[in-house]
Amino acid sequence: VNGTSSSSSSSLGITNPYRRKKNAVHNPYQPTKTKKVKTSATDSSSSESNNNNHSHRQEIFQKKVERERERERERERIREPDTYEAMYISLGESSSSSQIAHRLHQMTTARLQCRQQEHQQQQQQQDQHLTLKQNVTNAMNKIHTRFVHNDEEFMNLLQEDLPALLRDRNRNINGNGNSSRSESIGIGVGTGRIGLIVLDSIAGLFRTAPDETSNATATNTNDDSIDIGIDRQNDKSKRHYVKRSEMLFQIAASLKKLSDAFGVHILIINQVTSKGEGKVVPSLGLSWSHCVNDRYLLKRAEGVVASASASASASAS
């Protein structure tokens, strides 16, 4: 029975998949056979799309590199010192235009004299045709002045006129701007980029006390009415200082935005006030001190400012 069943199973073509062939030895070093797969139209289209995406990414990268190079060239052009001009803005009713112009002339003359003394030999070789008077005139032509009398005028200058002026000056350097904004805000027409703005001084507009209510307290002799008048005065004083702090924060934010947008340096001069026992502290309190990035403290000191030869040449000129 067993023999007939095995012969019948072999005759029917039934094989055992787990049965190994005779003399079959597994070679681990024999490479495996790979089946060839026919590529279809979808595979070719996907490869073409990948190539297109790669080329598109390359174009984007090239454009990004070109933009970065253009920005670097713009930064290098901004760094050129010959294109810089300065703007001096007087805040409040502290000084007249003639006093400011006279003081600027003194400072410019003293600075150029010190520079000529430091580089005397080099100046004789390079700038023999330029006298001190011509140098002072050239320097003064690059300093523009503007006078602001109240806080409303200053906010208008800060939010509208100054951004438009700096934008027009950048266009003038590129060769496609005009000088209408410079003439409209009352400064001279220039050809260079404004690299420095000086505000002198921020306390000139805001270092004011609230209006006194002495009239209301003087006419009333009743103690209750006097107390009411004092309370009203205190409330008015609090509102005044809160409004001043808000405006100072707004001014600081606008100035920082201008500096970042146009690459201009802004120097803000503050005043000082006495605080008991002869101590002197900056004005405008803590609200303004938190708005300042870098602080420079100037003080008077006795000593030799210039040598005898420098003072003699200054008096002779």
C-alpha positions in Angstrom: 0.0 0.0 0.0 2.8 2.4 0.8 4.6 1.7 -2.4 1.6 2.3 -4.6 0.7 5.5 -2.8 4.2 6.9 -3.3 4.3 6.0 -6.9 0.9 7.4 -7.5 1.8 10.7 -5.8 4.9 11.0 -8.0 3.0 10.3 -11.1 0.5 13.0 -10.2 3.2 15.6 -10.0 2.9 16.4 -6.4 6.2 17.7 -4.9 7.3 18.5 -1.4 8.5 22.1 -1.1 10.6 21.3 2.0 12.5 18.5 0.2 16.1 19.6 -0.8 17.5 18.6 -4.1 20.3 16.1 -4.2 23.8 17.5 -4.3 22.4 21.1 -3.7 24.9 23.1 -1.7 24.1 26.7 -0.7 26.8 29.2 -1.8 26.6 32.4 0.3 28.9 34.2 -2.2 26.8 33.6 -5.2 25.0 36.8 -6.2 21.3 36.8 -6.1 19.4 37.1 -9.3 17.5 40.3 -9.8 14.5 40.5 -11.8 14.3 43.2 -14.5 11.3 45.5 -14.1 9.9 47.3 -17.0 9.6 51.0 -16.6 6.3 52.5 -17.3 5.3 56.0 -18.4 4.5 57.0 -14.9 8.0 56.3 -13.7 9.6 58.4 -16.5 7.2 61.3 -15.7 8.1 61.1 -12.0 11.8 61.3 -12.8 11.3 64.3 -15.1 9.3 66.0 -12.3 12.2 65.3 -9.9 14.7 66.9 -12.4 12.4 69.9 -12.7 12.2 70.3 -9.0 15.9 70.1 -8.7 16.5 72.8 -11.3 13.8 74.9 -9.7 15.6 74.7 -6.3 18.9 75.6 -8.0 17.3 78.7 -9.5 15.9 79.7 -6.1 19.3 79.2 -4.5 21.0 81.3 -7.2 18.5 84.1 -6.8 19.0 84.0 -3.0 22.8 84.3 -3.5 22.4 87.2 -5.9 20.2 89.0 -3.4 22.7 88.5 -0.6 25.5 89.8 -2.8 23.4 92.9 -3.7 22.8 93.5 0.0 26.5 93.2 0.8 27.3 95.7 -1.9 24.7 98.0 -0.5 26.2 97.7 3.0 29.7 98.4 1.6 28.4 101.5 -0.1 26.7 102.7 3.1 29.9 102.3 5.0 31.7 104.9 2.7 32.5 107.9 5.0 32.4 110.4 2.1 28.7 110.0 1.6 27.7 110.7 5.2 25.9 113.8 6.4 24.5 114.8 9.8 21.3 116.4 10.9 21.0 118.4 14.1 17.5 118.9 15.6 17.0 121.5 18.3 14.1 120.7 20.6 12.3 123.3 22.6 13.1 127.0 23.0 16.6 126.6 24.5 18.9 128.1 21.8 18.6 130.3 18.7 19.8 129.3 15.2 22.7 131.8 15.4 24.0 130.4 18.6 23.8 126.8 17.3 25.5 127.7 14.1 28.3 129.5 16.0 28.8 126.6 18.3 28.9 124.1 15.5 31.5 126.3 13.7 33.6 126.3 16.9 33.4 122.5 17.3 34.2 121.9 13.6 37.2 124.2 13.7 38.7 122.7 16.8 38.2 119.2 15.5 39.9 119.9 12.2 42.8 121.7 13.9 43.4 118.7 16.1 43.3 116.4 13.1 45.8 118.5 11.2 48.2 118.4 14.2 47.9 114.7 14.5 48.5 114.1 10.8 50.5 117.2 9.9 53.0 115.5 7.5 50.3 113.5 5.8 48.1 116.6 5.4 50.9 118.6 3.9 51.4 115.9 1.2 47.8 115.1 0.4 45.8 118.3 1.1 48.1 121.2 0.3 45.4 122.9 -1.8 42.8 122.9 1.0 43.1 125.4 3.7 41.5 125.2 7.2 38.7 127.6 6.2 37.8 125.5 3.2 37.8 122.3 5.3 35.5 123.9 7.9 33.2 125.1 5.1 33.0 121.7 3.6 32.2 120.1 6.9 29.6 122.7 7.8 27.8 122.0 4.5 27.2 118.4 5.6 25.5 119.4 8.8 21.8 120.3 8.5 19.8 122.0 11.3 16.1 121.9 12.1 14.2 123.5 15.0 11.2 121.9 16.8 9.2 124.0 19.3 6.6 121.6 20.7 5.8 117.9 21.1 3.2 117.8 18.3 5.6 119.2 15.8 8.3 116.7 16.9 5.9 113.7 16.5 5.0 114.9 13.0 8.7 115.2 12.2 9.4 111.8 13.6 6.6 109.8 12.0 6.3 111.5 8.6 9.1 113.9 7.6 12.2 112.0 8.8 11.3 108.6 7.2 10.5 110.4 3.9 13.7 112.4 4.1 15.9 109.4 4.7 14.1 107.5 1.9 14.6 110.3 -0.5 18.3 110.6 0.4 18.8 106.9 -0.3 17.1 107.4 -3.7 19.3 110.4 -4.5 22.4 108.3 -3.9 21.0 105.6 -6.3 20.3 108.4 -8.8 16.5 108.2 -9.0 15.3 110.6 -6.3 14.5 114.3 -5.8 15.1 116.9 -3.1 11.5 118.0 -2.6 11.3 116.5 0.9 14.6 118.2 2.0 13.2 121.6 0.9 9.8 121.0 2.5 11.1 120.3 6.0 13.5 123.2 5.9 16.9 121.7 5.6 19.5 122.2 2.9 19.7 120.1 -0.2 22.5 117.5 0.0 23.9 114.7 -2.0 25.0 112.3 0.7 23.4 109.8 3.0 22.4 111.0 6.5 24.4 108.9 8.8 23.8 110.7 12.1 20.8 112.5 13.7 21.3 114.5 16.9 18.4 115.5 19.1 19.2 118.3 21.5 17.6 117.8 23.9 14.8 115.4 24.6 14.2 116.9 28.0 13.6 120.3 26.3 10.1 119.2 25.2 9.1 117.1 28.2 10.8 118.6 31.2 7.7 120.6 32.2 5.5 120.5 35.3 1.7 120.2 35.1 -0.3 123.4 35.4 -0.7 124.6 38.9 -4.2 124.9 40.4 -3.3 127.6 42.9 -6.2 129.9 41.7 -8.8 127.4 42.9 -7.1 126.9 46.3 -6.5 130.6 46.8 -10.1 131.7 46.4 -11.4 129.1 48.8 -10.5 129.4 52.5 -12.5 126.3 53.6 -10.3 123.4 54.6 -12.5 120.9 52.7 -12.2 122.9 49.5 -8.4 123.1 49.9 -8.2 119.4 50.3 -10.3 118.9 47.1 -8.1 121.2 45.2 -5.0 119.4 46.3 -6.5 116.0 45.3 -7.4 117.4 41.8 -3.9 118.8 41.5 -2.3 115.4 42.4 -4.6 113.6 39.9 -3.7 116.0 37.2 0.0 115.6 38.0 -0.3 111.8 37.7 -2.0 112.0 34.4 0.6 114.4 33.1 3.5 112.0 34.0 1.7 108.9 32.7 1.1 110.7 29.3 4.7 111.8 29.2 6.0 108.2 29.8 3.7 106.9 27.1 5.0 109.5 24.6 8.6 108.8 25.5 8.2 105.1 24.9 6.5 105.9 21.6 9.4 108.2 20.6 12.0 105.6 21.5 10.3 102.9 19.5 10.0 105.1 16.4 13.7 106.2 16.7 14.8 102.5 16.9 12.7 101.6 13.9 14.3 104.5 11.9 17.7 103.4 12.9 17.1 99.8 11.9 15.4 100.6 8.6 17.9 103.2 7.3 21.1 102.4 9.1 21.3 105.8 10.7 22.9 106.5 14.1 20.8 108.6 16.5 22.3 110.5 19.4 19.8 111.9 22.0 21.0 114.5 24.5 19.4 114.5 27.9 19.6 117.1 30.6 20.4 116.6 34.3 18.6 117.7 37.4 19.7 118.1 41.1 18.5 115.5 43.6 19.4 116.7 47.1 22.8 117.1 48.7 24.4 118.3 45.4 23.7 115.1 43.5 23.0 115.3 39.8 20.9 112.7 38.0 19.5 112.5 34.4 16.2 114.0 33.7 12.9 112.3 32.7 13.3 109.6 35.3 13.3 105.8 35.0 10.9 105.7 32.1 13.5 107.2 29.7 16.4 105.3 31.1 14.8 102.0 30.1 14.5 103.2 26.5 18.2 103.9 26.0 20.6 101.3 24.5 24.0 103.0 25.2 24.5 105.8 27.7 27.4 108.3 27.7 28.0 110.4 30.8 29.8 113.8 30.2 31.3 115.9 32.9 33.4 119.0 33.3 37.0 118.5 34.4 39.9 120.9 34.9 43.0 120.3 32.8 44.9 121.1 29.7 42.5 120.9 26.7 45.0 121.8 24.0 48.7 122.6 23.8 50.2 126.0 23.6 50.9 125.8 19.9 47.3 124.7 19.2 45.9 127.7 21.2 48.3 130.1 19.5 47.3 128.9 16.0 43.6 129.0 17.0 43.9 132.6 18.2 45.9 133.6 15.0 43.3 132.1 12.7 
